[in-house]
């Protein structure tokens, strides 16, 4: 079984939104690109989300999605609540 990872580019608008929130909160963190993971000779693929780690909390982002997932794909908040969530967990 062969697994192939392809880099998934972050949408420019998503990257700008996250960077603006970080600037406003005077914080430094890096938004890491996600991946598309294919298993060759099958029709199975997985999209690994983009990641932002702040104070041992990992925020997961998907392109064109208005939700931000916290540590896993089970817990989420809307993108509009992200700034307040980061503030409350400093």
N, C-alpha and C positions, 0 to 999 in steps of 0.2 A: 504494500500500500504506500503510495507516494502522496505527500502533502505539499502543496504549493501555496506560498504566501505572496500576495500582491499588496503593495502599499495603497491605502485608500486616502485620497487627498481630502483635506478638510475644506469645506466650502468657505470661501472668502468672507461671506457675511457672518457665518458662525464664529469664525476666528476673530473677527473684529468685535463682535458682541462680547465674547469672553474676555478679550484683552481690555476692552473698555471697562468692564466690571472690575478686573484686577487693578487697573490704573486708578479707578475711583476709590477702591479700598486700600490703595497703596501697598499692594502685595505683589510678590514675584512668584510665578509658577509657570510651568511650561505645559502647553497643550500638545500631547503626543498623538501622532496619527494612528488611526486604526488600520486594520488589514482585512482583506478578503482572503479567506482560507478555502482552498479547493482540495478535494480528494480526487486525484486523477482516476480516470476510467469509471467514475460514478457521476451522478447528478447532484452530489452533496456539496454544498458550500455554506460557509458561515461568515457573517460580517462581524468582525471584532470592532467595537465602538472606539471612538477617540476618547482619550483619557486625560483628566486633569486631577492631580493629586495635591491636596492641601490639608495639612494637619492630620495625616493618616486617614483621610476620607477621600475616596476615589469617585470623581464625578464622571459619568459616562455620557457621551454625546453621539448621536447619529445625525448624519446630514439630513436636512429637510424634516426634522422631528422637533416639535416644540416641548418635548419632555426632557428632563435631565434625570438620569438614573443615578442613585446613590449606592455605591459599593457593589450592587448587583442589579440585574434587570427586574427585580421584584419591587424595589422601593423607588418611587419617582416623585418629582415635583415639576411644576411648570417652569419654563425658562425664566419667566418673570419673577419667580420666587428665589432664584439662585443667589442673588446678591444678599438678601436677608438671611438665607441659610448659611452662607459663608460667614457673615458677620456674627451670627449666633453661635458658631462653632470655632471661633478663633482660639 
